[in-house]
Amino acid sequence: MSAQLQLPYPATVPAASHPSSAFTTPTCPADATASAVGRSALERRARLTAKLAKLAATGQLAPLTRQIAGLGGCAHPIRLTGHRTHLDTATGEILNHFDSDQLPAGELLVRCGNRRATRCPACSTVYRYDTYQLIAAGLRGGKTVPTSVAAHPRVFTTLTTPGFGPVHNQPDTGRCPCGHTHPDNDRLLGTPLDPERYDYMGAVLWNAHAPALWARFTTHLRREIAKAAGLTQRTLRHHATLSYAKVAEYQKRGQVHFHAVIRLDGPTGPTSTPPAWATTQLLDHAVRTAATRTRVHHEGEPPKQPQPAGHIPASQPQDSERAGRLVFRFGRQIDVRAIRGTDFTEGGPVTERHVAAYIAKYATKGAETTTGTLDRRLRLLA
């Protein structure tokens, strides 16, 4: 049921304060608006009661209740209309027939299945739980994955975005460079300290190239693993395979960080034992090296706006041959932690349970949860 948005009645503005105004908003007593809203609520309740009474009288209330209960609290169910008929192809006999007109609402209601918490809290919760189970199974076994994967080399990796200029933040000291201490709900968090010098173009283009950066990173990662093992990239697949699950976390400044679970398996996947050289230390080194070397080039003019003092832009020409190209890379902060089955310690190895919960959490969140951006398409009003 959609919520009724109550708008305040416009205040009266003296005509003298706006000489060019051709009209004056009429006054409205404060209790008039309240009484009108009350009457509207009573009328809606009366209409709803009448509809429910009609459904109960025709015996359709119980089926409708079961149908709504099956949605599990979905905020935006999909409404399907039509019919389906199952026939015996040999005899032509009708085995089953279903028509949406036979349903109480005249429609078949199906869960939207949206994973974004701002669109449908109920469906996103189911998605988060499912994601947790899938990630946990990939770390400790279960759901057709053997429990032996818990002994495979596994790391939890965070790849960050470069800086495009200083922004309002919450440092460990508690005081932002602007001189204030920002609460968690402060809308200034993530906004540039100096909008005129912030590299907006670089920030937007970096997000646009983030998927390509991740794809290039995985290519470099396989090369680094093969190099460390003394193999070629082509022969690596005969000795070990790379498995991973990643999620993008949107920061307050609107940039994405990648969090990934990376695992080394044997040549046939999780059911095979990794070779002796496949260690957590080797995987850690390969991830860090690959992230440092990953580059994505974009044809186009570099940003013309000045950069803040001491700021090294993430998008810049590398040499004279690429004078008209932009080069994108990951940030300098690269975090790689081994995944253990032991208790969680700050700054040390992380547990399977914490990693699965972390990945599942950000699988249901988009940019709208941190930056306040819209989570729906803009449509023209006319």
N, C-alpha and C positions, 0 to 999 in steps of 0.2 A: 504494500500500500504506500503510495507516494505521500510524502510529508507536505503539509500546507505551509508555505512560506508567508509569514506575516510581515507586511511592509508598514513602516510607520507612516502615519498620515502627514502630508507635507505641511510644514509650519507656515504661518501667514507672514508675508514679507511686506512691510510698509511700502506704499507706493512711492513715498518721497525718496526712499533710498535707491529706487530704480526709476528715474524720470522717464526713460525710454520705454518702460514696460507698458504694454497695452491692456493688461488685465491684472487683477489681484486675486491670489488664491483665496477662496472662501474659507472662513474659519470652520473648525469642526471640534465640538466638545470632546474631551478625552474619553468620556464614558460612551460616546456614540460609537467609536471604532470598536471598543471592547464588546459592546452589546451586539454589534453587527457580526463580529467574529464568533461570538457565542451562538447566535442564531444559525450561522452557517454550519457550525460544528453539529448542532442539534439536528439540522436538516439532513446532513450527511449520515449521521447515525440512524436517523429514521429510515432513510432510503436503504441503508445496508441491512437494517433489521427486517425490512419488508422483503428484500431479496432472499435473505436467509430463511425467512418463514415460508416463502414460496418454494425454495429448494427442499425444505423439510417436508412440506406437504406433498411434493411429487416424488419423494424418496430419493432425491439426488444429493442431499446434503452429505450423507455418509460417504458416497463415492468421491465427491469433491474433496472432502476432508482427507481421504486416503491419498488422493492425487497430490494435494498440496503438501502433505506430510512427506511424500516421496521425494519432494524437491530438496529436502534437507535445509531449508532456509535460504535457498538461492534468491538473490536480489533481482536478477533479470532473467527469468526463465525464457527459454526459446519456445515459441508457440507454433506448433505444427498442425496443419490441416490436410486432410486427404484420406485415402483409404488404401488398404493392403489386402490382397487376396492370394491365398496359397491354393494351388491346384495340383491335382495328381496328373502328371503329364501323360500317363498311360490311359487313364479312364476319363479325365476331364472333371472328375469329382472335386467339388469345393471342399477343401480340408479345413480352411480357416479364413474368416473374413473379419476385417476390422475397419471401422469408419469413425473418424474423429467426431462426426456429428452425433454419435451415440454417447459421447462423454458429457458430463454435466456442464462443462464450460464450452462445449463445442470445439475444443482444441485439445491437443495432446501437449502437455507441459513437460519440458525436458530441461534439466540443469544446464546452465550456460557453460560451465566448466572453465570459466576464466581464472587464470592463475594470479591475477593482480588484486591485491587486497583492497585497493581503493574502488574497484569495480564491483567485486562480489566477495565479501568477507567469508561467507560459508564455503564457496567453491575453492577459494584460495587456501583455506585451511586444509581441505581435503588434499589439494595439490601439494601443500607443504608436508603433510604427513606422508604422502606417497613418495615424495622426493627424499625425505629422511630415510625411509625404508630402503630405497634403491641405493643411496649412497652408503648406508650402513652395510648393506649386503655386499657391496663392492669392496668394503674394507675388512670385514670379518667373516664373510661368507653368508650363505642363505639365499633362498629364492633361485635355485639352480646354480648358484656360485659356490664352489667348494670352500670349506673353511680354511684350506691351506693358503688362501690369498693373504691371510693375516701375517704370514711369514715373508711375503714378497716386499721388496723395497717400495716404500710409499712416502711421499712428502706432501705437505700442504703449502701451497705457493701463493703469494700475493704480488701481483705486478701492478705498479702504480702509474699514475699520470704525471707527466712533468709539470712544472709550474709555469703559468702564463702571466704571472704578476701576483703581488701580495693581495690577500683577501682577509676579510674579517674572520677571525677564528677564535678558538678556545685553547690556547696553549697551556702547557703544564703549569706555568707560572700563574695562570688565572686571568691575566690581563692581556687583552688584544693590543697589537701595535698602535691602534688608534687611541689607546689610553683608557678604554672601558673594558669592563668584564661583561661578556655577553651571556645571557641565560640560554638554555637549550632551544627555546621557542623564539629567539630573536630573529627577525626576518633579515637582519643585516648579515648574519652568518653566511659565509660563502660569497658575498658580494665584494667587488674590487675595492681596495682602499683608495686607489686612484683610477677611476673609470677612464680618464682620458689616455692613460698609458697602458691599460690592460690589453693583452693580446687576445682580443675576442675572436679574430679570424683564426688564429692558431688553435684556440680552444675548441671552436666549432669543428674545424677540419680534423683535429685529432680524434674527436668522438666519431666522426664519420669514417675514419680510417682504422678505428679500434678493431673491428672484425678482421681486417686484413693483417693488422699487426699480430693478432693472436694466431692466425693461420701461418704466417711467416715464422712466428716463434716456435710452433710445433715442428716445422721443417728443420729449423736450426737445432732444435732439441734432439731430434733423431740423428742429425749429423754429429753433434757433440757426444752423444752416447756411443755411436759407432767409432768415433775417433778415440775415445777413452778406452774402448775395448780392443783397439787395434784392428777394427773391421772397416769395410766399406759400407756405405749406407745401403747398398743393394743387398749385401750379404747379411746385414743386421737382422732382417726378418726371419732368417733361418736359425737364429740364436735367441732372439728376444723380441717382444712386442711391447708397444707403449699404449697404456690405457689412461684416460683422464676424464674428469667431469669438471666443468667450470661454470661460474656464475659471475655476472657483472653487478657490482655495487655502485650505485650513484652517490657521489659525495655531495656535500652542501653546495659546493661551487659548480655543480652540474657536470663534473667530469666522472668518468667511470674508472673503477679499479677492478681488476680481474682476480678472483679467488679460484684456485683450482686444486683438485686432488689428483695427483699424478702417481701412477703405479707401473712398475716394470714386471712383466710376466714372461713366461717361457715362450717358445716359438709358436705354440698353438693357442695362446691366450691364458686366461686365469686357471685353466685346468692343468697347465704344464708348469714345471718348476723352472724358475729363472736360472741362468748359468751362474757359475761361482763368481765370476767377475762383476755380476750385477749386484751392487751394494747400495745402501742408502747414501753413503758418502759420494759414490760416483754419480748417482742421480742428482744429488744436491749441487755438485760442481757443474754438471751439465746444464741444469736449469739456470743457474746464475750466469754462466757463460753465454748461453743461448739468448737470454733476456737482454744482456748487454750488447750483443751483436745484431739484434733484430732491428731492421730498418724497413720503412715503407716510403717509397717516393711518389710524389704527386706532382703532375705537370700543372704549372700555374705560377702566377706572380706571387712572390713572398709578401707578407703584410708590410704596408708602408708606414704604419703608425710607429712612433718611437717606443722603445722598451724601457722598463724601469731600470734604474742604475743597478748594475751587478747581476741583472737577470739574463740567463742563458735560455733563449727561446727553444722550444721543442721542435719548431719548424723553421729551418734555416738552410740556405744553400751550403753544400759541403765543399765545392770547389768550382773552378771556372767552367768545367764541362756541364755543371748542373746549375748554372746561374739562374735559369728560369724554373727550377724545380724546388719543391718543398720536401723536406725529409722529416719523417716522424719516427719517434722512438719511445720506449718506455721511460718512466722516471728513474731516478737514481736509487730510490728506496725499493729494494727487492728483498722480500722476506721469504725464506724457505725453511720449513720446520719438518723434522721427521715425525711420522705418525706412529705412536706406540699404543699399546693396549693398557698402559699404566695410568695412574692418576695424573690429572692436568697440573702443570706447574707453570707459573708465569714466566714467559721468555724461553721455556724449554720445549720439549716435544709435546705435541697435542694428542689428545685421545681420539679414538674412532668416533665416539659419541659426540664430542664437541665439534668435530669437523662436519659430521653429517648434519647436525643441528644448524651449524653456521651456513652451510650451503643451502639447506632447505629454507632458511629464513630469507635469504636474499633472492631466492628463486621466485618469490611472490611479491617482490617490491620493485617498483620502477622509479623513474625520475620524479614522478609526482609526489612520492612519499617524503622526499628530502628537499627538493628544490621548489615545490609549490607549482610546478608546471601542470598543464592540463593533461588529463588521462583520457580525453575523448577528442575525436576529430572536430575541427572547427567547421561549421556549416554556415553558409550565407543566410542572412535573415530575410532577404528578398529573393 
